Amino acid sequence: MINNSSKYALDCSINMKTDHSTSICEHGKFKAQASKLAKVVSVTIVLFISGCMSKVGNLPEEAQIDIPAAFDTVATLDAKPTAASTQKIEAKPVLEGWLDTLKDDELNEYVSKALKNNPDLLASAGQLKNAIEQVTITGASIWPQLNVVVSGSDSEQSAASATGGSTQDSNDTTRIRSIGGTINISWEADIWGKLSQRKKASALGAQAQAELYKAAELSLVANVSRAWYNLATNKLQLDLAQQRLDSFQNTSNLIDENYQRGLRSALDVYLSRTDVQRQISALADSKFNYIQAMRALKTLMGEYPDASLEFNANLPELNVAIPTGLPAQLLTRRPDVKASQFRYDAQIANAKAAHRDRFPSLNFTGSIGESRDTFNKVFDSDNMARRIVASLTQPIFAAGALKAREQRAYNDAEIAYASMLKTTLTAFEEVENSLTRETVLTEQHAAIKEAVKLAQGGLDLALDRYQSGIENYTTVLQSQRSLFDALSNELNLRNALLQNRIGLHLALGGDFANAQERQEISLPEALK
């Protein structure tokens, strides 16, 4: 392909005089110049048809992924799957307004605060506004550009200098004042559509940013929900740590009394007191985790991260399976996947524009203006100079710069495709992992609840046998640890189920608000 920079140009300048009777270009000369211009256009078009073919058409329109008919339901590799692992996944429309299913008024309040005050969401809103403004900036190149230039001068000249000799009064001066105005017009005709392609790329970029804002909003609500249930879990763990300390303290006091009576050895006293100190240490750690979780939630809400928050800690049970929809629908639901598609389409448009930069460009420039002694008379007469210039520019040689720019734009489109492919595969991976993890967590939670019952029975029996002198204190100690470890694990598993369910809602692209609630959500100030 012939490339880069040397110009075929037709300049035809017409200065309109007061009597409109003369012009720089006579009629015959103008026809000759127009004939030359037509020949140049014909030659350049032939050159481009024969030597310039864009590679953008080789790129796929969307991510090339072999999508299954349904999400994977295999949760474990057990030879004998349980009822939970064989549970059918509902291929119904993805749930909208999932926040209401948690039935948590306190959480709804914290989410509302975060949507108004979270700094990351406010920043995302600002980025969206900038992307929208960029569409106007880019689209302005399609329209003619109009500039007005006003100039003025004011000078004094002695009478002697003006007449070329001496005068009777050498102090006489002449004041010369001049005010000029010029209107300049420039416009590039978008004959190949390269300017339109760049505007299209900018518009697609704004659409991508709008999807990223929605993704940031959904992610924020999910993170607030996760932080809230982490806080509730840490509060319950703190209460459990206090119960654990009280239990070990009571056992230690009982051993001390029996030791005073000579019924227990000093070894039991040392062991019980050691375990009390361990529980004191664990309680301090639980307090820190609780305060840290509270500060994390307050930061998400855009508030100062202090440790003052009154609430009722509760972890709701999840008894209803979540409908997942069909895998292919994920591509049209998840805002980050949609954003990656928009970014890819924008890069394709940029690549097309870069290819057309190698085509001839047709530019028009013009000006109209005059100079008068007062400003209100400028542009107020027929005695104005007018000039119009049309130029056709064909790049011939620029050391390969235009070809390299086109190749770079094509490479950017390939990179955007790879990014879209990764985003899409990651979305499917998140859904599949969340579905599998929910089944596994359900099995674990059922098992740990049974373990709590068994551990409680074991501790009661160990205490009876210890009081009867049949068992030693080590058995009691192990039974206590087993019970409280099981209780702690049960809390963590309940939280893990909630965390995973929230993550599954986010992975499936379902909105946290239903249609009516969505209308009531106020936009951040940055988008108003």
C-alpha positions, 0 to 999 in steps of 0.5 A: 500500500502506498503510504504517507505524506506529500500533498495533492492539493487544489487551492482556489482563493477568491477575494470578493471586492466591493464591486464583485467584479473581479476574482483571483481565479477566472472561470476557465482556470477554475474548471482546469483546477477542478479537472485536475482535482478529479484526476487526483481523486480518481488516482488516490482511490485506485491506489487505496482500493488496490493497496489498502485492505483493513484487517479488522474484518478478521476479528470476531464480533463477540467472545468465541466460547463454547457455552454449555446449555446449563451450569455445572451441578457436580459439586464433589468427586464423591462416589456416593453423592449426597442429596445436597450435591445432586440438588437441581439448579433452577434455570429460572430468571435470575433474581432481581432485588435479592437484598430484600430476600435477606430481610435485614432492615439494618443492612438496607440502611447501611447500603443506602448510606454507602450508595450516597457516600462511598468514595469509590462509587463517587469516583466511578460516577465522575469517570462516567461523566467524563466519558460522556463529555468525551463523546461531545469533544470527539464528535466536535471534529465532524462539524466545521470549526469557527473562530473569530479574531479581533485586533486593534491598533492605536498610534500617533504620528507627528504632522511633519512625519505625515507630510514629509516636511516641516510645519508651522506647528511641529507639535501637531500630531495625527492619531490613527486608529484601526480595528479589524475583525476576521472570521476563520472557518475550517472543516474536514469532510468526513468522506471516509467516515474516519471521524464518525468511527472515532465518535463511535469509539468514544460513545462505546467507551461511554457505554462501557463506563456506564456498565462499569459504574453499574458494576461498581454499584453492585459490587459496593452493595455486595461488599457492604452486605459481606462486611455487615455479616462479617461484623455480625459474625465477629460480634457473635464470635466475641460473645462466644469467646466470652462464654468460652472464658466463663466456662473455663473459668468456672471449671478452674474454680471448681478444680481449685475448690476440689484441690483445697479439699485434697480431691484434685492434684496440683497438675489439674490446677495448673492445666485449668489456669493455663487454659483460662489465660489462653481464653483471655488471650483469645478474647482479646483477639476476638475484640480486635477482629470485631472492632476491625470489622466495624471499621471496615463497614464504616469505611464502605459507608463513607463514614469515619472508621470509629468503633461506635455502632449499635446493632443486633448481631444476627446471621439469617438462615438460607433455606431457598435455592437461588435461580441461576438462569442460563449460562448464555444469559450471563453475557447480557446480565453482568455489567463487567462482561458488557463493559468488556464487549463495549471496550472491544467494539470501541477498539474496533472502531478506532482501528477502522479510523486508523486504517482510514487515516491513510485515505485522502482527506478533503479539507476546507478553510475560509475566512472573511474580515475587514478593518475599520476605524470603529468596532461597530462598523466591522462586518457592517459593509460589503467591502470585506475580504473573503477567502475559501480554500479547498485541499485534497491531501493524500499521504504518500510517505511518512516513514511508515508512521501511518501504517504502524499506527494502524497496526497498533490500533489493530493490536489494541483491538486484539488486546481488547478481545483477549481482555473480553475473553478473560472477563467472560471466562472469569464470570463463568468461573465465578458462577460455577465456583459459587454454585459448587461452594454453596453445595459444599458449604451446605454439607459442611454446615449440616455436619458441623451442626451435628458435631455441636450436638455430639460435642455437647453430649461429650462434655456433659458426660466428661464432666460427670465422669470427672466429678465421679473420679473416673476421668481426668481433667485432660478429658474435660479440657479436650471436651470443652475445646471440642464443643467451643471449636464446633460452635465457632466453626458453625458460626463461620460456616453460617457466615460463609454461606451468606458470603457465598450467596452474596457472591453468587448474586453478584456473579450472576449479575442480578440487581440488588434492587427491584424495578420499583426500588431502582427508581427510588435510589438517588444518584450520587451528586457526581451524576446529577 
